[in-house]
Amino acid sequence: MATQAASSAEAEAISAAVPGGFALKLLYVLLGFSAGLPFYMFSTVLTLRLQAHGVGLVVIGFFAWVQLLPTFKFLWAPLLDRYEVPGFGLFWGKRRGWIMLAQLGIFLSMAAMGLASSDATLGLTALFAVLLAFWTTTLEVAADAWRIELAPTQEAQGPLAAANLWGYRTAMVAAGSGALLVADQPGWGWTGAYLAIATFAFLPFPILASMRRDPGHDGSRGRALIVGLGASALILGAATAATAAIGWLLLRAAAGIGIGAQTNVTPFVLAICMVPFLIMAAALPKIRTLPPNAPARRSVAIGPYVDFFWRYGFMALALMAFVSIYRMGDVLALNLSKPMVRGLGYSLTQIGLADSYVALVASIIGVGLGGWMAAKWRMGWALAIGAFFAAFGNFGFVWLAHQPVDGMALYVATAADQFGNGMAGAVFVVYLSLLVNPKYPGAQYAFLSGFAFLLPRLLSGAGGAIVEAFDRAGYPGFDLFFILSGVLSLAAIPFLPVVVRARPRPSDEPA
């Protein structure tokens, strides 16, 4: 009952602040925009920046593992469902409070990346990139939980998910192309690019701060803002110190077992990928027999995740396998597509232009069509079409590699990639949202969406090593890499006849 009351209060807060369905969609365009701006800055833009400073392809591949952090958001997502941010929560409530804290973290982390843009100390670059990924992910967890509470049906999720992805992909395009265009200007460089994007990423903060009070709270706006900023400073400082300590320990551990810049990490990656499946398979028989009052099902930390496996049983393993490969193609392409294009002879300005108007239009069309398909079609057909076009986008990079350096060829390849990724992304967001128990919207969506990118991002981190291994064997490394990534996207389609039949077990808790 407490959870339902909290969800109702959050829904009332949105309705009071932005009444009307159209205004709600605009809000989710804004939230998607604020989450999408930072993403390219710790992924694609960062790879080009490292390449410009002479960092090797294998080490650039390792930096893709910064993108792994969102896959582990289930570790802190239950905190966002249960607790409010001190200060901000007094006036704006739980969801908006976490979003505001996350935006402060995004701004400061990105500004720090800009000030360290020489990459003279890669450890420092990695620290700020991880912090940027952490706060970006925190914003997404809070926004996703809000969305699922407000739109629990397939018909309602389609338009709202599309609005969120429109904002997200528009921001990714703006950050990717805008940062490259700024970085290519004399006197600006990478520092100017990161500081400019950081400034735009912070713009939603005053908009959220000006919104009405959450109906479940009675604090004053001024006091909530002052206390919230003070608490945020302490939280951001603690997160930075903890991240630095954990990173140091991990690097020491890797060095201790002999893993370095030249190590073939692919076998380690594949072994790690198997661990979650083995753990889940071993625990499922026990989970299925747990009564409603079992500590594991009532736990704040693990209860939402135990609930998912209790509801779906052994079908959960098929669902996990499916979601872990559905977005394989675009994740693998993300980290190495820009270094490949740069290596073909395209300038930062040419890449930036391709990632602006062309990518934006193609992405908007893909997201809109994907959102419409998810709302109107049977989910199996929508997922299959999305996977096909995502794979087609990867094959476009293979075609590009064999064309003369020409802006039109780059535009065609970029459009195919962004259209396919936008369509598959919109369908996938709706599909994952429908698997979630509304009792645990933040935690379960964080778990599902995080796990969906675990295998792709692990393999993406080894992407540089894979390309170099193909090259050493006498094969065209980038060609085979993008063919492989496209085929892996298509590999999700055979799962569809099974996973579309998945139905959750009825609740056994008292009404």
C-alpha positions in Angstrom: 0.0 0.0 0.0 2.9 2.4 0.8 4.4 1.8 -2.6 1.1 2.4 -4.4 0.6 5.7 -2.4 4.1 6.8 -3.3 3.5 6.1 -7.0 0.3 8.0 -6.8 1.9 11.0 -5.2 4.6 11.0 -8.0 1.9 10.8 -10.7 0.0 13.7 -9.1 3.3 15.8 -9.0 3.8 15.4 -12.7 0.2 16.2 -13.5 0.2 19.3 -11.3 3.5 20.5 -12.7 2.9 19.8 -16.4 -0.9 19.1 -16.9 -2.0 17.4 -20.1 -0.7 14.6 -22.2 1.2 16.8 -24.7 3.0 18.7 -21.9 3.9 15.3 -20.3 5.5 14.2 -23.6 7.4 17.5 -23.8 8.7 16.9 -20.3 10.0 13.5 -21.4 11.6 15.0 -24.4 13.4 17.3 -22.0 14.4 14.5 -19.7 15.6 12.4 -22.6 17.6 15.4 -23.8 19.3 15.9 -20.4 20.3 12.2 -20.3 21.4 12.0 -23.9 23.8 14.9 -23.9 26.5 13.3 -21.7 26.4 9.9 -23.3 28.5 10.6 -26.4 30.9 12.6 -24.2 32.1 9.4 -22.4 31.7 7.1 -25.4 32.1 8.2 -29.1 33.5 11.7 -28.6 36.0 10.3 -26.0 37.2 7.6 -28.4 38.0 10.3 -31.0 39.7 12.5 -28.4 41.9 9.6 -27.2 42.7 8.7 -30.8 43.8 12.3 -31.4 46.2 12.1 -28.5 47.8 8.9 -29.8 46.2 6.4 -27.5 46.3 2.9 -28.9 43.2 1.1 -30.3 43.3 -1.6 -27.6 43.4 1.0 -24.8 40.6 2.9 -26.6 38.6 -0.3 -26.5 39.2 -0.6 -22.8 37.6 2.8 -22.3 34.4 1.4 -23.8 34.0 -0.4 -20.4 33.1 2.9 -18.9 29.8 2.3 -20.7 29.5 -0.9 -18.6 28.5 1.2 -15.5 24.9 1.6 -16.6 24.6 -2.2 -16.7 25.2 -2.3 -13.0 22.7 0.4 -12.1 20.6 -2.3 -10.4 23.1 -2.0 -7.5 21.9 1.5 -6.5 18.5 1.7 -8.3 16.5 0.4 -5.2 17.8 3.4 -3.3 16.1 5.7 -5.8 12.8 3.9 -5.3 13.0 4.1 -1.5 14.8 7.3 -0.5 14.6 11.0 -1.3 17.5 13.3 -1.9 18.0 15.4 1.3 16.8 18.9 0.7 15.6 18.6 -2.9 13.0 15.9 -1.8 11.5 18.4 0.7 9.9 20.3 -2.1 10.2 18.5 -5.4 9.7 14.9 -4.3 11.6 11.7 -4.9 11.9 11.5 -8.7 12.7 15.2 -9.4 15.1 15.3 -6.5 17.2 12.5 -7.8 17.1 14.0 -11.3 18.4 17.4 -10.0 21.2 15.8 -8.0 22.2 13.8 -11.1 22.3 16.9 -13.3 24.7 18.5 -10.8 26.9 15.5 -11.0 26.7 15.4 -14.9 27.7 19.1 -15.1 30.7 18.8 -12.7 32.0 15.6 -14.2 31.8 16.8 -17.7 33.5 20.1 -16.8 36.3 18.1 -15.1 36.7 16.0 -18.3 37.1 19.2 -20.2 39.8 20.6 -17.9 41.7 17.2 -18.2 41.3 17.1 -22.0 45.0 16.7 -22.7 44.6 13.1 -21.5 48.2 13.3 -20.1 47.0 11.1 -17.2 44.6 8.5 -18.5 43.7 7.4 -15.0 42.2 10.9 -14.3 40.4 10.8 -17.7 38.9 7.5 -16.7 37.8 8.7 -13.3 35.9 11.6 -14.6 34.4 9.5 -17.4 33.1 6.9 -14.9 31.6 9.7 -12.8 29.9 11.1 -15.8 28.5 7.7 -16.7 27.3 7.1 -13.1 25.4 10.4 -12.8 23.9 10.0 -16.3 22.7 6.6 -15.4 21.2 7.8 -12.1 19.2 10.4 -14.0 17.9 7.7 -16.4 16.9 5.4 -13.5 14.8 8.1 -11.9 13.2 9.2 -15.2 12.4 5.6 -16.3 10.7 4.9 -12.9 8.6 8.0 -13.3 7.6 7.0 -16.9 6.6 3.4 -15.9 4.4 4.7 -13.1 2.7 7.1 -15.4 2.2 4.8 -18.4 1.7 1.2 -17.3 0.1 -0.1 -20.6 1.6 -0.8 -24.0 -0.6 1.8 -25.7 0.5 4.5 -23.2 4.2 3.5 -23.2 4.7 3.8 -27.0 4.2 7.6 -27.3 6.0 8.4 -24.0 8.9 6.1 -24.8 9.2 7.7 -28.3 9.1 11.2 -26.7 11.9 10.3 -24.3 14.0 8.7 -27.1 13.4 11.7 -29.4 15.0 13.9 -26.7 17.7 11.4 -25.9 18.8 10.9 -29.5 18.5 14.5 -30.4 20.8 15.3 -27.5 23.2 12.5 -28.6 23.4 14.0 -32.1 23.8 17.5 -30.7 26.6 16.4 -28.3 28.3 14.2 -30.9 28.2 16.6 -33.8 28.4 19.8 -31.8 31.4 18.6 -29.7 33.3 17.7 -32.8 32.5 20.9 -34.6 33.6 22.9 -31.6 36.7 20.8 -31.0 37.8 21.4 -34.6 37.7 25.2 -34.2 41.0 27.1 -33.4 41.2 28.2 -29.8 38.4 25.8 -28.6 39.7 22.3 -28.8 38.5 19.4 -26.6 38.3 21.6 -23.5 35.9 24.0 -25.1 33.8 21.2 -26.5 33.3 19.5 -23.1 32.6 22.8 -21.3 30.1 23.8 -23.9 28.2 20.5 -23.7 28.4 20.6 -19.9 26.7 24.0 -20.0 23.8 22.8 -22.2 23.4 19.6 -20.1 22.8 21.8 -17.0 19.9 23.8 -18.6 17.1 21.5 -17.5 18.1 22.0 -13.8 16.6 25.5 -13.4 13.5 24.4 -15.3 12.9 21.5 -12.9 13.7 23.8 -9.9 11.0 26.2 -11.1 8.3 23.5 -11.2 5.5 23.3 -8.6 5.8 21.5 -5.3 5.2 17.8 -5.1 1.7 17.4 -3.6 3.0 15.0 -1.0 5.5 17.6 0.4 5.1 20.9 2.2 8.6 22.4 2.4 9.6 25.8 1.0 11.4 26.1 -2.3 14.2 28.3 -1.0 15.1 26.1 1.9 14.8 22.9 -0.2 17.2 24.4 -2.8 19.8 25.5 -0.2 19.7 22.3 1.8 19.7 20.2 -1.4 22.8 22.0 -2.8 24.7 21.4 0.4 23.7 17.8 0.6 24.6 17.4 -3.1 28.1 18.7 -2.5 28.6 16.1 0.2 27.2 13.3 -2.0 29.2 14.3 -5.0 32.4 14.4 -3.0 31.8 11.0 -1.5 31.0 9.5 -4.9 34.2 10.9 -6.3 36.4 9.5 -3.5 34.7 6.1 -3.6 35.1 5.9 -7.4 38.8 6.8 -7.2 39.4 4.2 -4.5 37.5 1.4 -6.4 39.3 2.2 -9.6 42.7 2.0 -8.0 41.9 -1.3 -6.4 40.6 -2.8 -9.7 43.7 -1.6 -11.6 46.0 -3.1 -9.0 44.1 -6.4 -9.2 44.3 -6.5 -13.0 48.0 -5.8 -12.9 48.4 -8.5 -10.2 47.0 -11.2 -12.5 48.9 -10.0 -15.5 46.3 -8.0 -17.5 47.8 -5.0 -19.3 47.3 -2.9 -22.4 48.5 -5.7 -24.7 46.5 -8.5 -23.1 44.0 -10.5 -25.2 41.0 -10.0 -22.9 38.4 -11.6 -25.1 38.5 -15.0 -23.2 38.1 -13.2 -19.8 35.2 -11.2 -21.2 33.3 -14.3 -22.5 33.9 -16.1 -19.2 32.5 -13.1 -17.2 29.4 -13.0 -19.5 28.5 -16.6 -18.5 28.6 -15.8 -14.7 25.2 -14.1 -14.5 23.4 -16.9 -16.3 25.0 -19.6 -14.1 24.1 -17.7 -10.9 20.5 -17.2 -12.1 20.1 -20.8 -13.2 21.3 -22.1 -9.9 19.1 -19.9 -7.8 15.8 -20.2 -9.7 14.5 -23.4 -8.2 14.8 -21.9 -4.7 13.4 -18.5 -5.7 10.3 -20.2 -7.2 9.3 -21.7 -3.8 9.8 -18.6 -1.7 6.6 -17.5 0.2 5.5 -13.8 0.2 7.1 -13.1 3.6 10.5 -14.6 2.7 13.3 -12.2 3.6 14.7 -12.3 0.1 11.4 -11.2 -1.4 10.9 -8.4 1.2 14.5 -7.1 1.0 15.0 -3.5 -0.1 18.3 -4.5 -1.8 17.4 -7.7 -3.7 13.6 -8.0 -3.3 12.8 -6.3 -6.7 15.1 -8.7 -8.5 14.0 -11.8 -6.7 10.4 -10.7 -7.6 11.3 -10.7 -11.4 12.6 -14.3 -11.3 9.8 -15.4 -9.0 7.2 -14.1 -11.5 8.8 -15.5 -14.7 10.5 -18.6 -13.4 12.8 -20.4 -15.9 11.4 -18.3 -18.7 13.5 -15.5 -17.1 16.6 -17.1 -18.5 15.2 -17.0 -22.0 14.2 -13.4 -21.5 17.7 -12.5 -20.2 19.4 -14.2 -23.2 17.1 -12.3 -25.6 17.6 -8.9 -24.1 21.3 -9.3 -23.8 21.8 -9.7 -27.6 18.9 -7.6 -29.0 20.9 -4.3 -29.0 24.2 -6.0 -29.7 24.8 -4.3 -33.1 24.5 -0.7 -32.2 26.5 -1.0 -29.0 29.4 -2.7 -30.7 29.3 -0.2 -33.5 29.2 2.8 -31.2 32.7 2.5 -29.8 34.6 1.8 -33.0 32.6 3.3 -35.8 34.0 6.8 -35.4 37.7 5.7 -35.2 37.1 3.6 -38.3 35.5 6.5 -40.2 38.3 8.8 -39.0 40.9 6.3 -40.2 39.2 6.3 -43.7 40.3 9.9 -44.0 37.2 11.8 -42.9 37.8 15.0 -40.9 36.2 15.8 -37.5 34.1 18.5 -39.3 32.8 15.9 -41.8 31.9 13.4 -39.1 30.3 16.2 -37.1 28.1 17.3 -40.0 27.0 13.7 -40.6 26.2 13.3 -37.0 24.1 16.5 -37.0 21.3 17.0 -39.5 21.5 13.5 -41.2 21.7 11.6 -37.9 19.0 13.7 -36.3 16.4 13.3 -39.0 17.1 9.6 -39.5 17.0 9.0 -35.7 13.7 10.9 -35.3 12.0 9.0 -38.1 13.3 5.7 -36.7 12.2 6.4 -33.2 8.8 7.7 -34.3 8.2 4.6 -36.4 9.4 2.3 -33.7 7.2 3.9 -31.1 4.2 3.6 -33.4 5.0 0.0 -34.1 5.3 -0.8 -30.4 2.0 0.8 -29.7 0.0 -0.7 -32.6 1.7 -3.9 -33.7 2.1 -7.3 -32.1 5.3 -7.0 -30.0 7.0 -9.9 -31.7 6.7 -8.3 -35.2 7.9 -4.9 -33.9 10.9 -6.5 -32.3 11.8 -8.5 -35.4 11.7 -5.5 -37.7 13.7 -3.4 -35.3 16.4 -6.1 -35.1 16.6 -6.3 -38.9 17.1 -2.6 -39.4 19.7 -2.4 -36.5 21.7 -5.1 -38.3 21.3 -3.3 -41.6 22.9 -0.2 -40.1 26.0 -2.1 -39.0 26.4 -3.6 -42.5 26.4 0.0 -43.8 29.8 0.6 -42.2 31.2 -2.3 -44.2 29.9 -0.7 -47.4 31.3 2.7 -46.4 34.8 1.3 -45.9 34.9 0.3 -49.6 33.7 3.7 -51.0 35.9 6.7 -51.9 36.1 9.3 -49.2 32.9 11.3 -49.9 30.5 13.1 -47.7 27.4 11.6 -49.4 28.6 8.0 -48.7 29.2 9.0 -45.0 25.7 10.5 -44.9 24.1 7.3 -46.2 25.9 5.1 -43.8 25.1 7.4 -40.8 21.4 7.6 -41.8 21.1 3.8 -42.0 22.8 3.4 -38.6 20.7 6.0 -36.8 17.4 5.0 -38.4 17.9 1.3 -37.4 19.1 2.1 -33.9 16.3 4.6 -33.3 13.6 2.1 -34.4 15.0 -0.8 -32.4 15.6 1.4 -29.4 12.0 2.6 -29.2 10.5 -0.9 -29.6 12.9 -2.3 -27.0 12.1 0.4 -24.3 8.4 -0.4 -24.5 9.1 -4.2 -24.4 11.3 -3.9 -21.3 8.8 -1.6 -19.6 6.0 -4.2 -20.1 8.1 -6.9 -18.3 8.4 -4.7 -15.2 6.3 -5.2 -12.1 4.7 -1.7 -11.4 5.5 -2.3 -7.7 9.2 -1.9 -8.5 9.4 0.3 -11.6 12.8 1.9 -11.0 14.7 -1.2 -9.8 13.4 -3.7 -12.2 13.7 -1.5 -15.3 17.2 -0.7 -14.2 18.0 -4.4 -13.9 16.5 -5.3 -17.3 17.9 -2.4 -19.2 21.3 -2.8 -17.5 21.5 -6.5 -18.2 20.5 -5.8 -21.8 23.8 -4.0 -22.4 26.1 -6.1 -20.2 27.2 -8.6 -22.9 27.4 -5.9 -25.8 29.4 -3.5 -23.7 31.8 -6.2 -22.4 32.4 -7.3 -26.0 32.7 -3.6 -27.0 35.5 -3.1 -24.6 37.4 -5.9 -26.3 36.5 -4.6 -29.8 39.9 -3.0 -30.4 41.6 -6.2 -29.6 39.2 -8.2 -31.9 39.9 -5.9 -34.8 43.6 -6.1 -34.3 43.4 -9.9 -34.1 41.6 -10.0 -37.4 44.2 -7.7 -39.0 47.1 -9.8 -37.7 45.5 -12.9 -39.2 45.4 -11.1 -42.6 41.7 -10.3 -42.7 40.1 -6.8 -42.9 39.5 -6.3 -39.2 36.9 -3.6 -39.3 34.9 -5.3 -42.1 34.6 -8.5 -40.1 33.9 -6.7 -36.9 30.9 -4.9 -38.3 29.6 -8.0 -40.1 29.9 -9.9 -36.9 28.0 -7.2 -34.9 25.2 -7.1 -37.5 24.8 -10.9 -37.5 24.6 -10.9 -33.7 21.7 -8.4 -33.8 19.9 -10.8 -36.1 20.6 -13.6 -33.7 17.9 -12.2 -31.4 15.1 -13.0 -33.9 15.0 -16.8 -33.3 14.2 -16.1 -29.6 11.0 -14.2 -30.5 8.6 -17.2 -30.8 9.6 -18.1 -27.2 9.9 -14.8 -25.4 6.7 -13.2 -26.8 4.8 -16.0 -25.0 6.3 -15.1 -21.6 3.6 -14.3 -19.0 4.3 -13.4 -15.4 3.1 -15.6 -12.5 0.1 -14.1 -10.7 0.9 -12.4 -7.4 0.5 -14.5 -4.2 0.6 -11.5 -1.9 -2.6 -10.5 0.0 -4.7 -7.9 -1.8 
